[in-house]
C-alpha cells in the first residue's frame, strides 16, 4: 500500500527533468577562464536567456561566455551562443549567422525590444564594456552599442530593462560591480592552502551603476547622475525593477555584495531616492551588510504589495523581505533560511511551477570559491538547486520530490524561466560556471489549468514591465505585477503563464498597462497562449 | 548565561598523604584497615565503605583518618555541611593533619569560600613547604579572592623556575587575563595546551578549556574537552563546554550535535535546553528552538536569556507583541540586559512605536555603548524618522565598532563560558 501511495505521489507531483545535450543538441559549455591567478571575474559568470528572437512562437536560448580581457587570452576562441528552438525539443546553434557571438569577457544578458520594432534585442554585459545587439528582424543582429551609447565601460553585471519615466520606452539599468583590472588582484591565500583563492569583493572598491534613458531614436541618454543612481556606488550583482509602493512608478531593488543593498524608490520626474536602510532591506541583522547576489520581486502572499528576495552567500541566509507597506520590509525567510544556511545563491525566480496560481521559488546555487571546501566546513563549491512551493502560509522545500536533478551539485549562476516546449508550464534554464548549462523540462506543471499571455504593448513599454495582471477564478482573484530584470545576469521568457489550478474556467483577466490603459478579457480558452494587444484586448490565440 | 564549572575535588588523592602523616601516631592495623576503606571509596563502593567506617568510628569516634574518610564520602554525596563538620573535627583532633586540611580547603573552594580555603592551605604549606600542588591550590584560592599578587607568587613558587607545571601556568594565564595581558595569556595557555595534551586528568583539561574559552582560544578548548571526554565520556559539564567551544568557533552544526547528545543524556538539563534552543535559533529553525526554550522557561528559576531568546523567536515569527512581553520579562530579571533592550527597541520599530523604540535603544546604548546592534537599530529608527544625518552618524558608529571587532556576531549574545572556579 505504501508503494502505491508513493507512486501516486510521484504521479501527482511536478518534476523537473534534465534535457541532456544529446536530446537538446545544446553542446555549448561555459568556460570560466579559471587561472592560477584567480582573477575575480572568472568566478561570477555567466547568464542565460530565453527569448524568441525570430518571432516563431518558440523560446530560443542565449548563453554568455567568457572571452578575451586584460587578464585572459583564450587558447581557442570562445563565444556566446544563440540556439534557435526547432520546436521539436531540439535547438540549433545560430550564433554566427545571427552575429551575436560577443567576443568579450561576458557576464549577463538582458533581452528586450528596446526600439519597439517587434523584434527582441540583446544587451550583453561584460567585464570590459557592454554590447547592444539590435535585432534586424531577419535572423541577424547588428552591434549598435556605440550609436546607442550604452557601452558602460567597467565591470557590468546584470542589466534590467524597464520604463522608469513611463514614456512608453524601455530604459536600461546596468549594474556595476567593483572597480577591477588585472593589477587590482591582491594575493589572497593562507598558510594551509599555499595557493591563491578568489579574493572576497570586500577588498575592492565599489562603483556606481548606470541608468540610461531611452530617447526613442535608437540612442540612450546617461541619466545616472541626474537620477541620483550615481550617487550610490555599490557592488551590484542583481537588480529587479518593481513597484514597491504601488504608485505606478517602477522602483529598483539592487543587491550588493558585501555592501548594503539599495532600494531606489522612483520619485517621479526622473529622480530616485535610495531608502534601503529605512526600508530594512539594506543590511542583515546587527547592521552587517551581506553578500547579495540574485534578486527577485513578487507578491508572494497575495496582499497586493511587492515582496523582495535576495540570495546571499553561505552562512548569511537568504532574505525574503515581506512588504509591510509604507516602504517598510521585514525579513521573513521562514523555511528558506535553514535550507540555505550553507548555500550561496545566484539565479532565482518567483514563478508558478505547478500552475496553482501562486508564485513559488526556484533557487540556483554554487559557491564562488572553488577552494572553499578546504576553508569552511560543510560548505561545498558545487551546490544543489532548490525548489520551494508556496503553501499560502510560507514556502516549503519540495526539492527532494521534484526530480533527480535536485540531488546533483552544480556551480550554478544564471537562471532563466521559460516554456521552451510551449506546453503551458514553466521550464528552467541555468548557466553554470565552467560547466555545461542545464535545461530542465517541467513535467506535470500543466496538470493544472493555465492561460498563457503574450502581452503586446502599443503605448506602454514594449516589454510591458509594470503591467498589472489580475485574473479571477471563481471567488479567487490573483494579481501579478510584471517586473523587469531579476534573477542573476539572466532574462526570462516574456510571456506570462497564469495558473488556474483545477478550475475548469477562468472568469476574467484584466491587464492594467503602464500607460494607464486597462484591458479586460472574458470567455478565455484554457490551456492556450493568447496574444493581448494593449487597447484592443485579446487578439488571437 | 553563567555556567558554573563543577570541579570534582580530589579528596581521595589526599588519602595517601593523610596516611603517611598519621603513620607514627596511629596503630598500623587501623591504618591498614582505613587504607582498604579508602580503596573502596575510590572504587565508588560507598555503601560498603560507609558500613566499614560506621563500625570503626563506633570504637574510635574521634579518629581523624576515619573522620576524614567519612567527610570525603559526604562531600562526594554533596552533603557539604556534614562533610565540613567531619573535616573540621578531624583537624581539631590532629592539627598537623594536612590531608584533612586540604580536603577542607577544597570544600571551601567548592562552596565559593576561598578566604577560608586560604587559611587552611597556608597551614598545609607550613606543614609541607615544598608541596607544589598545595602552592597551586593556594594560588587558585588567592585568585578566587581577587588577590592576584599573592596568587602569582604561589604559582611562580610552584613553577620552581621550570615551565612544566601546567596547573601553575594555567593560574598565571588566568592572572594575565585578569590584567588584560592578551599576549601573555595566549603564551601561557599555549604552553599549558602543549603540556596538557597527554593529561590524564579530565578535571584539569576541563579547567584549562574553560580558561581557554574565556581567552578566545576555542580550538585549544575544544581539543582539551575532546580529550577530557575520552577520559570521562558523556560527562555533562564537558559536553556543555564542548558545545560552547563549537559555538565560539561559529560551527552551529557541531554545537547542535553536542547539545543534542547532552539532551539525550540529560533531557531535563536547563543549560542543555537553552543552548540547543540558542543554536537552533541561530540556524533559524524557530519552531524547534521555541520548543526547547519553552521547556527551559518552565524550570524553577529560568535564566533571563531564555526569555530573550524566546522573544527573538517570536520576533522572527512576526509576533512582536509577544516578543515585547518576553523581552520585558528578560529585562525584569536583568535590568542591565542591553541585548534585551535592543530587541525591545527593534520590536517597537517594527510596530512603528518610535518613541518607545528610541527610549529602549538609548537605554541599551548607555548600558553597552560598544554594541553595534544598538547603534544599527538607532540608525534604522532615525532613517524611518527621516533624520538622515543622525542615521548616518549611527551607521558610522556601527562601522567603527565593527572595525574594532566589538559586539557579538549573529542574532544573539553568545553564551558565557563555564567559570573555571
Boltz contact constraints between the chains, C-beta under 6 A:
constraints:
  - contact:
      token1: [A, 277]
      token2: [B, 383]
      max_distance: 6.0
  - contact:
      token1: [A, 278]
      token2: [B, 383]
      max_distance: 6.0
  - contact:
      token1: [A, 278]
      token2: [B, 384]
      max_distance: 6.0
  - contact:
      token1: [A, 285]
      token2: [B, 411]
      max_distance: 6.0
  - contact:
      token1: [A, 286]
      token2: [B, 372]
      max_distance: 6.0
  - contact:
      token1: [A, 286]
      token2: [B, 373]
      max_distance: 6.0
  - contact:
      token1: [A, 286]
      token2: [B, 376]
      max_distance: 6.0
  - contact:
      token1: [A, 287]
      token2: [B, 372]
      max_distance: 6.0
  - contact:
      token1: [A, 287]
      token2: [B, 376]
      max_distance: 6.0
  - contact:
      token1: [A, 287]
      token2: [B, 398]
      max_distance: 6.0
  - contact:
      token1: [A, 337]
      token2: [B, 284]
      max_distance: 6.0
  - contact:
      token1: [A, 338]
      token2: [B, 283]
      max_distance: 6.0
  - contact:
      token1: [A, 338]
      token2: [B, 284]
      max_distance: 6.0
  - contact:
      token1: [A, 338]
      token2: [B, 285]
      max_distance: 6.0
